[in-house]
């Protein structure tokens, strides 16, 4: 294999690895954002349910 072909092949492999790393980094960032969004939604749902429960208990008392 000529040196130029070898150099090109190594370059192609490096670029492929970089693309894979970028895709993995984006995937992890999306997962973190989704977990954060779900955590926020859970927090507000919990607060809503607590207020609803308080209202229900006040209506009995």
N, C-alpha and C positions, 0 to 999 in steps of 0.2 A: 504494500500500500504506500503510495507516495506520501511524502511529508505533508503536502497541502491537503490531501484527502484525510489524512489522520487528524490534522489540525481542525479541519471542518467538522469531522465526526465528533471530536472532543467538544468543540463549540456547540454543536447541536445537542449533545447530551447535557451540557451545562445549562443551556437555555431550557431544555425540557424539565430539568430538575428545578430550575428557578420558577417556572410556570406552576409546577406541582406544589412547591412551597407557598407561592402566592395564593393558590386556590385553597390550600389547607388553612392558611392564615385567615382568609376571608370566611371560610366555613366556621372556624372557631369564633370569629368575631360575631357572626350571625347567631351562633348558638348562645353566646354570652348575652347578646342583646335580647334574645327571646327569653332566656331565663330571667333577666332583669324585668322585662315587661310582664312576665307571668307573676313575678314576685310583687310588683306594684299592683297588679290586678287583684292578687290574693289579699294584699293588705287592705285595699279599699273595699273588697267584698266582705272581709272580716269586720271592718268598721261599720259597714252598712248593716250587717246581720246583728251586730251588738246593739246598734241604735234601734233596730226593729224589735229585738228582744226586750230592750228597756221600755219601749212604747207599749208592747204587749203586757209586760208586767205592771206598768202604771195603770193600764186600763182595768186590770183585775183588782188593784189595790184601792 
